[in-house]
Amino acid sequence: MPDSAPERPRAAAPAPDPRPLAPEPPLPSDCCESGCSVCVYDSYAEELDDYRRRLAAWRQRNPDATD
């Protein structure tokens, strides 16, 4: 009977409630400064508002978590 292959190490399971990640701010060169109806800075502001809401909810669910 052949030897069985060595057991591969298992990856750590992801956290069941990971902390939200902040959005990446746009680079100054990402804005064309032509007055687009939806500027990259507008999109970033919306993403940042959403992140702050998700972070506040996460902190309520995880009161013992440290920053």
N, C-alpha and C positions, 0 to 999 in steps of 0.2 A: 504494500500500500504506500503510495508516494506521500512525502511530507506535505502538509498543508502550507500554503503561503503564510508568511507572517501577517498578523493583523495590522491593518493600517491605522494610524492614529486618527481619531475622530476630531473634526473641527468643533470648536466651542459653539454651543447653541446661541443664536442671537438673543439679546435681551428681550423679554416679553413686552416691554414698554420702553423702547429707546427714547432718549431725549431728542427732541427735534433739532435739526441742524439749521443754522442761519443761512439765508441765501447769500450768494456771492455778489458783492456790489459790482456794478458795471465799471469798466475802466473809462477814464475820461475820453479815450479814443473811440469808445462804443457809441457815443452820441455824435450825430452829424450836425447838430445845432441848426437844423433847417426848419424847426417848428413842426415836426411830425405830430400827427394826431395822437399817437401813442408812443411816447418817448421811452427809451430804455430806463430812464430815471423814474418815469411813472410806473412802469412794470415792476421795477425794483421796490418802489414804495409800497405797492400792493402786496408783493411777496413778503416784505418786511412786516407789514401789518398782520398778515396771515401767520407768519412765524411767531410773532409776539403773542397772538391768541393761542396758538398751539402750545407754546412754551408755558403760558400761564395755566392752561388746562393740565399740562404734564406736571407742573409743580404742585398743583392741587392733588393729583393722583400719587405723587411721590414726595411728600412733605419732608422726608428725611434725607433726600438727595442733596448733595453739595454741588455748588457750581464749579 
